[in-house]
Amino acid sequence: MERFFDGGRIHELKSLEELYKRDEFTFAVVYGRRRVGKTSLINEFITRGDKKAIRFTATEDTNLVNLENFSQSVFSAYPEMSFLGTFRSWETAFDFIVGQAKSEKLIIFIDEYPYLAKAYPPISSQLQRYIDLVLLKTEMMLILCGSSMSFMEYQVLGYQSPLYGRRTAQYRIKPLDYYDGAEFFCDASLEDKLLGYAVTNGIPKYLNVISEAKTVKAGIARAFFTKDGFLYEEPHNLLKQELREPAVYNAIIAAIANGATKLSVIAGKVGEKDSKVATYIKNLIDLGILSREVSTLARNDRNGIYTVKDSMYRFWYRFVPKAVTLIECEFGDIYTTKVEPFIPDFMGPAFEDICKQYLLRLGRVNKAPFPFDRIGKWWGGNPVTKKETEIDIVATSTTENDIIIGECKWQNRETGVDIYKELRGKAALFADRDIHYYIFSRSGFTAGLKKEAEKEDRLTLVSLEDLFRI
């Protein structure tokens, strides 16, 4: 895990350290979907340097239970004061903490804050009052963390919240990218590292679950396709925890995962009105499960389509529902017979996303051919061929005339010159721009295509090995 924190979460760790070193009160809001590693990040931050901290995780209990648990957390940090027992109220608890903060640097970490706020609604107003009247005179660091995205964004960060405008920094913790996710599979092949990343969508908890097995494939088979597998019921459980009417949300995701991309078609399959489905889709987009994609360089978004952005959900809805009977009856190797033959098809879109992440990493270290600020797919009618055309990757800039167009091939054979010629044909759509060609391949490249790349400065070939050489 040390490599993980020094890679995938290094930016957040450095930022939290900078906040902590300030000679003033600081207030950090940390949020993100469940299992993304928020608590691990903050605990790692606290542990580094052996910082004095009160750590408390709220639960879906009554206010009294949470206050008792908070009192125990306080006296775990100050055991010599444990004779005080349970605080009578949150005010007396805060008064005690403020007294300690006047004489030492102290961190207050409240995890799953939405549970506390729902059990005791006045808590946000009380915190706001303490911040304004007392805490601003201390060097205390307050961290509120939560998995309920909507609550944290609207009830903590939002304008209507009593805490609005008080935060010093906010962190929306996102899944890892392919590069950092691969760190969980040290001994696996590059293909299996990318497969392990794709079926988990870069969620650290899921990566850890898969990596505990001897092989990536064994980890996937165990996690998704056994009755007690960690990921067997995970999407349903997450929907129940995060959203009301999980059955409707489940139906929407299933419809999109099975090919419905337009609102009217999705609503028809779900059996609900377009307006209701549109609202639900927005909630799923906010959670990072779905996305609405628009063709890069499109002048309007009328032809946008809905897709399952989260590749773990895409994998689950593609394979698990069809295998439920086999899983419940504890049949043998379900993965090998029912899933593995279709992995190349599943990995196609995942590999495209990985290749985009590679280009974004190049951009962050100034190794991209130009500073692009937009990246995605392109699709539409080709006026030259009079056919519908799709380009896997298109990256552009609002200030540059350059453009990257890329092709991504997750196939068992080497990629050859024919793919480059096909890509050049598509490039006629952008004849007025300075074009940079990128071809990504799972199985490498033919000698002929390598020779073309040697002659053509604007053609870059990227193998799986190259993806990890940034």
Secondary structure as the mmCIF struct_conf table of DSSP 4:
data_model
#
loop_
_struct_conf.conf_type_id
_struct_conf.id
_struct_conf.beg_label_comp_id
_struct_conf.beg_label_asym_id
_struct_conf.beg_label_seq_id
_struct_conf.end_label_comp_id
_struct_conf.end_label_asym_id
_struct_conf.end_label_seq_id
HELX_RH_AL_P HELX_RH_AL_P1 GLU A 2 PHE A 5
TURN_TY1_P TURN_TY1_P1 ASP A 6 ARG A 9
HELX_RH_AL_P HELX_RH_AL_P2 ILE A 10 TYR A 20
TURN_TY1_P TURN_TY1_P2 LYS A 21 LYS A 21
BEND BEND1 ARG A 22 GLU A 24
STRN STRN1 THR A 26 TYR A 31
BEND BEND2 ARG A 33 ARG A 33
TURN_TY1_P TURN_TY1_P3 ARG A 34 ARG A 35
BEND BEND3 VAL A 36 GLY A 37
HELX_RH_AL_P HELX_RH_AL_P3 LYS A 38 THR A 47
TURN_TY1_P TURN_TY1_P4 ARG A 48 ASP A 50
STRN STRN2 ALA A 53 THR A 57
BEND BEND4 GLU A 60 ASP A 61
HELX_RH_AL_P HELX_RH_AL_P4 ASN A 63 ALA A 77
HELX_RH_3T_P HELX_RH_3T_P1 PRO A 79 LEU A 84
BEND BEND5 THR A 86 THR A 86
BEND BEND6 ARG A 88 SER A 89
HELX_RH_AL_P HELX_RH_AL_P5 TRP A 90 ALA A 101
TURN_TY1_P TURN_TY1_P5 LYS A 102 SER A 103
BEND BEND7 GLU A 104 GLU A 104
STRN STRN3 ILE A 107 ASP A 111
BEND BEND8 GLU A 112 GLU A 112
HELX_RH_AL_P HELX_RH_AL_P6 TYR A 113 ALA A 119
BEND BEND9 TYR A 120 TYR A 120
TURN_TY1_P TURN_TY1_P6 PRO A 121 PRO A 122
HELX_RH_AL_P HELX_RH_AL_P7 ILE A 123 LEU A 133
TURN_TY1_P TURN_TY1_P7 VAL A 134 VAL A 134
HELX_RH_3T_P HELX_RH_3T_P2 LEU A 135 LYS A 137
BEND BEND10 THR A 138 THR A 138
STRN STRN4 MET A 141 GLY A 146
BEND BEND11 SER A 147 SER A 147
HELX_RH_AL_P HELX_RH_AL_P8 MET A 149 PHE A 151
HELX_RH_PI_P HELX_RH_PI_P1 MET A 152 VAL A 156
BEND BEND12 LEU A 157 GLY A 158
TURN_TY1_P TURN_TY1_P8 TYR A 159 GLN A 160
BEND BEND13 SER A 161 SER A 161
TURN_TY1_P TURN_TY1_P9 PRO A 162 ARG A 166
BEND BEND14 THR A 168 THR A 168
STRN STRN5 ALA A 169 ARG A 172
HELX_RH_AL_P HELX_RH_AL_P9 TYR A 178 GLY A 181
HELX_RH_3T_P HELX_RH_3T_P3 ALA A 182 PHE A 184
TURN_TY1_P TURN_TY1_P10 CYS A 186 ASP A 187
BEND BEND15 ALA A 188 ALA A 188
HELX_RH_AL_P HELX_RH_AL_P10 LEU A 190 THR A 200
TURN_TY1_P TURN_TY1_P11 ASN A 201 GLY A 202
HELX_RH_AL_P HELX_RH_AL_P11 PRO A 204 SER A 211
TURN_TY1_P TURN_TY1_P12 GLU A 212 GLU A 212
BEND BEND16 ALA A 213 THR A 215
HELX_RH_AL_P HELX_RH_AL_P12 VAL A 216 PHE A 224
BEND BEND17 PHE A 225 THR A 226
TURN_TY1_P TURN_TY1_P13 LYS A 227 ASP A 228
TURN_TY1_P TURN_TY1_P14 PHE A 230 LEU A 231
BEND BEND18 TYR A 232 GLU A 233
HELX_RH_AL_P HELX_RH_AL_P13 GLU A 234 GLU A 242
BEND BEND19 ARG A 244 GLU A 245
HELX_RH_AL_P HELX_RH_AL_P14 PRO A 246 ALA A 257
TURN_TY1_P TURN_TY1_P15 ASN A 258 GLY A 259
BEND BEND20 LYS A 262 LYS A 262
HELX_RH_AL_P HELX_RH_AL_P15 LEU A 263 VAL A 270
TURN_TY1_P TURN_TY1_P16 GLY A 271 GLY A 271
BEND BEND21 GLU A 272 GLU A 272
HELX_RH_AL_P HELX_RH_AL_P16 ASP A 274 ASP A 286
TURN_TY1_P TURN_TY1_P17 LEU A 287 GLY A 288
BEND BEND22 ILE A 289 ILE A 289
STRN STRN6 LEU A 290 GLU A 293
TURN_TY1_P TURN_TY1_P18 THR A 296 LEU A 297
BEND BEND23 ARG A 299 ASP A 301
TURN_TY1_P TURN_TY1_P19 ARG A 302 ASN A 303
STRN STRN7 ILE A 305 VAL A 308
HELX_RH_AL_P HELX_RH_AL_P17 SER A 311 GLU A 328
TURN_TY1_P TURN_TY1_P20 CYS A 329 GLU A 330
BEND BEND24 GLY A 332 GLY A 332
HELX_RH_AL_P HELX_RH_AL_P18 ILE A 334 ILE A 334
HELX_RH_PI_P HELX_RH_PI_P2 TYR A 335 VAL A 339
HELX_RH_3T_P HELX_RH_3T_P4 GLU A 340 PHE A 342
HELX_RH_AL_P HELX_RH_AL_P19 ILE A 343 ARG A 364
TURN_TY1_P TURN_TY1_P21 VAL A 365 ASN A 366
BEND BEND25 ALA A 368 PHE A 370
STRN STRN8 ARG A 374 ASN A 382
TURN_TY1_P TURN_TY1_P22 PRO A 383 LYS A 386
STRN STRN9 LYS A 387 THR A 396
BEND BEND26 THR A 398 THR A 399
BEND BEND27 ASN A 401 ASN A 401
STRN STRN10 ASP A 402 LYS A 409
BEND BEND28 ASN A 412 ARG A 413
STRN STRN11 THR A 415 THR A 415
HELX_RH_AL_P HELX_RH_AL_P20 VAL A 417 ALA A 427
HELX_RH_3T_P HELX_RH_3T_P5 ALA A 428 PHE A 430
TURN_TY1_P TURN_TY1_P23 ALA A 431 ASP A 432
BEND BEND29 ARG A 433 ARG A 433
STRN STRN12 ASP A 434 SER A 441
BEND BEND30 ARG A 442 SER A 443
STRN STRN13 PHE A 445 PHE A 445
HELX_RH_AL_P HELX_RH_AL_P21 ALA A 447 LYS A 455
TURN_TY1_P TURN_TY1_P24 ASP A 457 ARG A 458
STRN STRN14 LEU A 459 VAL A 462
HELX_RH_AL_P HELX_RH_AL_P22 LEU A 464 LEU A 467
TURN_TY1_P TURN_TY1_P25 PHE A 468 PHE A 468
#
